[in-house]
């Protein structure tokens, strides 16, 4: 492989800003922010809008909303009260 053409693959902290959940993984994404992790070392921080901690599929919050919407749609379609 050619030298100097690949991005740096390093440890980073991914932080879900919607629920204040963080996890450490590896990435080539660039970031200007850094934060200390549990091991005492400082790592770059990548902010996420949604992760497994806040996604409706993993938190099981979407089922109630989706079911209610389906029932209302059915009643409206067949004009039931």
Secondary structure as GFF3:
##gff-version 3
##sequence-region A 1 81
A	DSSP	beta_strand	10	16	.	.	.	ID=ss1
A	DSSP	beta_strand	21	27	.	.	.	ID=ss2
A	DSSP	beta_strand	34	36	.	.	.	ID=ss3
A	DSSP	beta_strand	42	48	.	.	.	ID=ss4
A	DSSP	alpha_helix	56	59	.	.	.	ID=ss5
A	DSSP	alpha_helix	62	77	.	.	.	ID=ss6
###
